[in-house]
Amino acid sequence: MALKGNLRDFTITQLLNLINVAQKTGTLIVEKRDERIYVSFRDGKMAYARTGQEDGSLAMVLYRTNKISAAQFKAIQERAKNISDKELGLLLMNASYVSQQDIIASLQTYFINVVNRLFVWAEGLFRFENDLLPPDDKITVRVSLENIIIEGTRRQQEQEQLKDEIPSLDVALKFTDRPGTNIRNVNLSVDEWKIVSYINPKNTIRQIAATTKKSDVEIRKIVYSLLQAGLVELVRPEGAPSTPPTTNRPAPPPVDKNEQKSLINRLISRIRSI
């Protein structure tokens, strides 16, 4: 029987556990709306992963993990776009741009990050193809699933906690009025500074996330850290209605209890006579 279903009924944690215990070989395909993720396994170990929106090329992975510069990445795209990942890896190692360990570590990091996306999917259709393996020109690795499952479960719990703290992204932020506090003296990360620059009662958290290209989880993490530091507070967006709009729907007529009781008795009598 083919392994397929929906993440609503069979979570990614259960899927990975099954693949690990059964030491399965093949590719898990999970799709949700316009997103699709491929994760390949060999004997219960993760070997390869990519998203449908990205080519997953070695050059792209090395650039994403800061192993090659933007100029080197551009040069590879222009001059070596027709060679396989395995050939490119040998060329880069022979030219002393990267080491074998750099390549393996970068691919492992990228593959794990792809799988981690699935832990925040509440639903999505999945199927496991036993005969589908990565293309021969791709470099594969062997990553145990136990640590991925533990880390993914922790991420799920963290996301649930963040949702409890910030249930809606359609609220705005404003700086707190704390005497003697100057935000310029606070040690913030680059991403936190980007968010801070958009803090305004007119901007909702969702709008800030879209502008800074942050996921729901990422924006909640940053906002939560700013809230915990007492630098910002949640407020209603400027211009938003203070109460939900009311409709002019007419009120229902008053219920006559005697008439209602009589109707019920007639129904009971009718049922008994059937």
NORFEN-V846559 format. One record per backbone hydrogen bond with DSSP energy under -1.0 kcal/mol. CO is the residue of the C=O (numbers start at 1). NH is the residue of the N-H. If there is no record, write none. Layout:
co->CO nh->NH
co->CO nh->NH
//
This chain:
co->3 nh->128
co->5 nh->126
co->6 nh->9
co->6 nh->10
co->11 nh->15
co->12 nh->16
co->13 nh->17
co->14 nh->18
co->15 nh->19
co->16 nh->20
co->17 nh->21
co->18 nh->22
co->19 nh->24
co->24 nh->44
co->26 nh->41
co->27 nh->129
co->28 nh->39
co->29 nh->127
co->30 nh->37
co->31 nh->125
co->32 nh->35
co->35 nh->32
co->36 nh->52
co->37 nh->30
co->38 nh->50
co->39 nh->28
co->40 nh->47
co->40 nh->48
co->41 nh->26
co->42 nh->45
co->45 nh->42
co->46 nh->143
co->47 nh->141
co->48 nh->40
co->50 nh->38
co->57 nh->61
co->58 nh->62
co->59 nh->63
co->60 nh->64
co->61 nh->65
co->62 nh->67
co->62 nh->68
co->63 nh->66
co->69 nh->73
co->70 nh->74
co->71 nh->75
co->72 nh->76
co->73 nh->77
co->74 nh->78
co->75 nh->79
co->76 nh->80
co->80 nh->83
co->84 nh->88
co->85 nh->89
co->86 nh->90
co->87 nh->91
co->88 nh->92
co->89 nh->93
co->90 nh->94
co->91 nh->95
co->92 nh->97
co->92 nh->98
co->93 nh->96
co->99 nh->103
co->100 nh->104
co->101 nh->105
co->102 nh->106
co->103 nh->107
co->104 nh->108
co->105 nh->109
co->106 nh->110
co->107 nh->111
co->108 nh->112
co->109 nh->113
co->110 nh->114
co->111 nh->115
co->112 nh->116
co->115 nh->118
co->117 nh->120
co->118 nh->121
co->124 nh->7
co->125 nh->31
co->126 nh->5
co->127 nh->29
co->129 nh->27
co->135 nh->138
co->137 nh->86
co->143 nh->46
co->145 nh->149
co->146 nh->150
co->147 nh->151
co->148 nh->152
co->149 nh->153
co->150 nh->154
co->151 nh->155
co->152 nh->156
co->153 nh->157
co->154 nh->158
co->155 nh->159
co->156 nh->160
co->157 nh->161
co->158 nh->162
co->159 nh->163
co->160 nh->164
co->161 nh->165
co->162 nh->166
co->169 nh->206
co->171 nh->205
co->172 nh->235
co->174 nh->233
co->176 nh->178
co->178 nh->181
co->182 nh->185
co->183 nh->186
co->186 nh->188
co->189 nh->193
co->190 nh->194
co->191 nh->195
co->192 nh->196
co->193 nh->197
co->195 nh->198
co->196 nh->199
co->200 nh->203
co->201 nh->238
co->204 nh->208
co->205 nh->209
co->206 nh->210
co->207 nh->211
co->208 nh->212
co->209 nh->214
co->215 nh->219
co->216 nh->220
co->217 nh->221
co->218 nh->222
co->219 nh->223
co->220 nh->224
co->221 nh->225
co->222 nh->226
co->223 nh->227
co->224 nh->228
co->225 nh->229
co->226 nh->231
co->227 nh->230
co->231 nh->176
co->233 nh->174
co->235 nh->172
co->237 nh->240
co->256 nh->260
co->257 nh->261
co->258 nh->262
co->259 nh->263
co->260 nh->264
co->261 nh->265
co->262 nh->266
co->263 nh->267
co->264 nh->268
co->265 nh->269
co->266 nh->270
co->267 nh->271
co->268 nh->272
co->269 nh->273
//
